[in-house]
Amino acid sequence: MTSNRITQLGILARLLQWRSWSIRTRLMVIAIFPVVYLFFSLISYSYYARLKEVEEELHARATTITTALADGVEYNIVAGNMQAIKQMMYSVIQTDRNIYRIAILDTNKKELSHVENAGQAKPEKNYVELPIKRHMVWVNLHTDNHASVVQLDSAKSSSQTILGYVRVTMTKSYLLSQQRYRFSIELLMSMLALSVSACLAWYLSKGLSQPLHRAINALRDISSGHTATQIVVSDGGEIGMLQNSINDMANNLHQSQTHLENTVAERTKELIASRNEALKADAEKRRLIHKVNAIVENERQSIAVEIHDELNASLIAVRLESERIAKIAAQASQHETLAPQLQEIQERAKAVAKLALDLYANGRNLVRRLRPEVLDMLGLEGAIEEMLRMYNAAHEDCHFEFETKGDFAQLNPELAISAYRIVQEACSNILKHAHAKKVEISLQMNFKKSLLSISVNDDGKGFDTEQVVAGIGISGMRERVLAWGGEFALQSQVGEGTRIFIQLPVESMK
């Protein structure tokens, strides 16, 4: 029961979703539903009308027969001639086979005699029963003119005596068989008309749905790119207009597609040429930036060598001479007459020596910035550690953390300098603008993927990358990365710090 209920609910749900029906299904429903509804309505009405007609006809016959028998058997009842009464009942039941049973009852409704239909008919539940009355006729033999006249006295003739009852039971088996036969003929004709209507609806819907299906398939082919699709115009009216419109649309689309493909081919050639020029220009730009950076590094190295070899040597000589002058002034200060002047000479000589020492220290720092010696001695990892150690010592409010992974011994020296400069510029920008408390720097070497990854994260104030224009520092880092064909990514939000992620190919540029 549950599965049948679910199946019925599923069918009902599909019927309710009529918007998903096909056009042919809708046309069939539109054409067949009124005919089916009319068919069942007329058949139902005809069936129940015939049943009602049978019942009314039987009741009318039963009333007529009962009335006739009640009048006809009065004399025989009075005379007690039951044989004549039975003969009369036989005559009546033989004239109408729709009579199932005729019974004569006494005044106490006790059956005196009866006859039944010899067929296999079934009796009705209801019957018609009428009393058998004795009609009294009064004859007045004495009149004023002494004429013998028979007249009915209405006052006295109204008194009638009930002698018994006539009960007639009908059967509708024979009438129903006739009506069933007629109803079968009507049903057969109606079903024939319904079948013809269904076949006509099926044929007409097929003639309408097939061109529509061909039109839909043609539209699908056109939408999938087959704009040369054409359909045969097989119908007139609106269907033919639709088919002609689809063919016209396909022709126009095919022409437009052909023109567009030609235009796209021409533009593609132009774009490929422009792309090749752009790639060539980009390669030239990268070589130029790389060459400029190399020249700058070479010039810095040259300046660092000159400062180290010449300026620092001269400063050392100045410091030694100043110390010598101070020593001589100290020895000559024993003469009391020259003591104040010698004391001043000694103090100024010490000041010159201290100034020379400071200049020497600044020169050393400048040499480190121009050409970090630790990069040659300790490699990229040690140079960055030394640089961050100096930053931590000089800036107590900002702490730099450094993490490395991988072997940097085989790194190209020029790439190592570029990576060092990138980290140096990033730290300089953080100290100038970020106001950060903590900076995390990560260096990772992956020779399998031939990549050097650099990550610099700070917890500073950050900035809006869409509103703030990149400064010289960020542009310089991006250009260094571009020169090596690497990737540069910068993420920052106001109040959430800044993150820089860089990937550089390990192979040296040729």
HELIX and SHEET records of a PDB file:
HELIX    1   1 THR A    2  LEU A   16  1                                  15    
HELIX    2   2 TRP A   18  SER A   20  5                                   3    
HELIX    3   3 ILE A   23  GLY A   72  1                                  50    
HELIX    4   4 GLU A   74  ALA A   79  1                                   6    
HELIX    5   5 MET A   82  THR A   95  1                                  14    
HELIX    6   6 SER A  154  SER A  157  1                                   4    
HELIX    7   7 SER A  173  SER A  223  1                                  51    
HELIX    8   8 GLY A  237  GLU A  306  1                                  70    
HELIX    9   9 ILE A  307  LEU A  311  3                                   5    
HELIX   10  10 ASN A  312  ALA A  332  1                                  21    
HELIX   11  11 GLU A  336  LEU A  338  5                                   3    
HELIX   12  12 ALA A  339  LEU A  370  1                                  32    
HELIX   13  13 GLU A  373  ALA A  394  1                                  22    
HELIX   14  14 PRO A  413  ASN A  429  1                                  17    
HELIX   15  15 ILE A  430  ALA A  434  3                                   5    
HELIX   16  16 ILE A  472  ALA A  483  1                                  12    
SHEET    1   A 4 GLU A 111  GLU A 116  0                                        
SHEET    2   A 4 ILE A  99  LEU A 105 -1                                        
SHEET    3   A 4 THR A 161  MET A 170 -1                                        
SHEET    4   A 4 VAL A 128  ARG A 134 -1                                        
SHEET    1   B 5 HIS A 399  LYS A 405  0                                        
SHEET    2   B 5 LYS A 438  ASN A 446  1                                        
SHEET    3   B 5 LEU A 451  ASP A 458 -1                                        
SHEET    4   B 5 THR A 498  PRO A 505 -1                                        
SHEET    5   B 5 GLU A 487  SER A 492 -1                                        
END                                                                             
